[in-house]
């Protein structure tokens, strides 16, 4: 019994943890003060059709929704529309087929924010078959 | 000469280990801040709260387009020809390993589409047809 208590005394006595705990607290304080929330990024996948693979297709047009982005304006299948209405129409269309092709055509004077808004709307509706082309 | 006592073995000198731990902490703190700075290129990314959370891919190429439609990579301004050369080189290297080149375009929210178009045209010319657009899912603070 006496032998065991002597061993315990040695272990506790030699390892002085005071300094290490001090340092750990210093580090903890440092990280609490310096930490700041970070932005969460997203990456949205699109397909860029090749310019050379433009072929004339015979027969009826494919099941495709064409969204044109002008500067501060949009059209869907050549019909002018507000962005809020576009969201509603796309919600209805996406209920029938999530796999349909969405062809997004951007005019060169349109803002990049508008393209991201449309891509975000498609992401919300789980539409994944997205192609982006540029238009003069 | 006395025989080593039990306490000689029990007393471990932690000084060197703590030194190394401090060095590692300083290294990580510095490199993390540098990584943050590489993303802070003065580009105001548009918001896309419904987009999927970004996934890191090997050998991804990040191309920045600022609000003046200027193209840059890793804070280095590039012309269309230089960008095309880089992309063609990356595609040739990736094809040798049977891999694809992941492209991420970080466009400023107020950039005109013609700047993005130039990057997409360069990608298509180099044989890259799958592109990702970066956006902000959640803004800090």
Contacts between the chains, C-beta under 8 A, distances in Angstrom:
chain1	res1	chain2	res2	distance
A	7	B	6	7.5
A	10	B	6	6.5
A	10	B	7	5.1
A	10	B	10	5.5
A	11	B	10	5.9
A	14	B	7	6.1
A	14	B	10	5.0
A	14	B	11	4.1
A	14	B	12	7.9
A	15	B	10	7.8
A	15	B	11	7.6
A	15	B	12	7.2
A	20	B	14	6.9
A	20	B	18	7.0
A	23	B	18	7.0
A	27	B	25	7.0
A	36	B	140	6.9
A	36	B	141	7.8
A	37	B	140	4.0
A	37	B	141	5.9
A	38	B	36	7.7
A	38	B	140	5.5
A	39	B	136	5.7
A	39	B	138	6.8
A	39	B	139	5.8
A	39	B	140	4.9
A	40	B	53	6.6
A	40	B	136	7.2
A	40	B	137	4.3
A	40	B	138	4.0
A	41	B	45	7.6
A	41	B	53	7.8
A	41	B	54	4.5
A	41	B	134	5.9
A	41	B	135	7.2
A	41	B	136	6.4
A	41	B	137	6.3
A	42	B	48	5.4
A	42	B	51	3.2
A	42	B	52	6.0
A	42	B	53	6.2
A	42	B	54	5.7
A	42	B	134	7.3
A	42	B	135	5.2
A	42	B	136	7.3
A	42	B	137	4.1
A	43	B	51	7.2
A	43	B	52	7.2
A	43	B	54	4.6
A	43	B	55	7.2
A	43	B	104	5.9
A	43	B	132	4.0
A	43	B	133	7.0
A	43	B	134	5.7
A	43	B	135	7.9
A	44	B	48	6.5
A	44	B	51	5.1
A	44	B	52	7.5
A	44	B	132	6.3
A	44	B	133	4.9
A	44	B	135	6.6
A	45	B	130	6.6
A	45	B	131	7.6
A	45	B	132	5.5
A	46	B	130	7.8
A	46	B	131	5.5
A	46	B	132	7.4
A	46	B	133	6.6
A	47	B	129	6.0
A	47	B	130	6.2
A	47	B	131	7.7
A	48	B	120	5.2
A	48	B	123	6.3
A	48	B	124	5.4
A	48	B	128	7.7
A	48	B	129	5.2
A	48	B	130	7.6
A	48	B	131	5.4
A	49	B	124	8.0
A	49	B	129	7.2
A	50	B	124	5.7
A	50	B	129	6.4
A	51	B	121	7.7
A	51	B	124	6.1
A	69	B	113	7.6
A	106	B	113	4.4
A	106	B	116	7.6
A	106	B	117	7.4
A	107	B	113	6.6
A	108	B	112	6.6
A	108	B	113	5.3
A	108	B	114	4.0
A	108	B	117	6.2
A	109	B	112	6.0
A	109	B	113	7.1
A	109	B	114	7.6
A	110	B	112	7.3
A	110	B	113	4.7
A	111	B	109	7.0
A	111	B	110	6.0
A	111	B	111	7.2
A	111	B	112	6.7
A	111	B	113	7.3
A	112	B	46	6.5
A	112	B	65	7.4
A	112	B	107	4.1
A	112	B	108	6.5
A	112	B	109	6.1
A	112	B	110	7.3
A	112	B	111	4.5
A	112	B	112	7.5
A	112	B	113	6.3
A	112	B	115	7.8
A	112	B	116	5.7
A	113	B	46	4.4
A	113	B	109	4.1
A	113	B	110	6.8
A	115	B	113	6.7
A	115	B	116	7.3
A	115	B	133	7.3
A	116	B	46	4.0
A	116	B	47	7.7
A	116	B	48	5.4
A	116	B	107	7.9
A	116	B	109	7.3
A	116	B	133	6.3
A	116	B	135	5.1
A	117	B	46	7.3
A	117	B	48	7.9
A	119	B	48	6.7
A	119	B	51	7.4
A	119	B	133	6.3
A	119	B	135	7.8
A	120	B	47	7.7
A	120	B	48	3.9
A	120	B	49	6.9
A	120	B	50	5.1
A	120	B	51	6.0
A	120	B	135	7.1
A	121	B	50	7.6
A	123	B	48	6.9
A	123	B	50	4.5
A	123	B	51	4.9
A	123	B	52	6.9
A	124	B	50	3.8
A	132	B	120	7.1
A	132	B	131	7.6
A	134	B	113	6.5
A	134	B	114	7.9
A	134	B	116	7.8
A	134	B	117	4.0
A	134	B	120	6.7
A	134	B	121	7.6
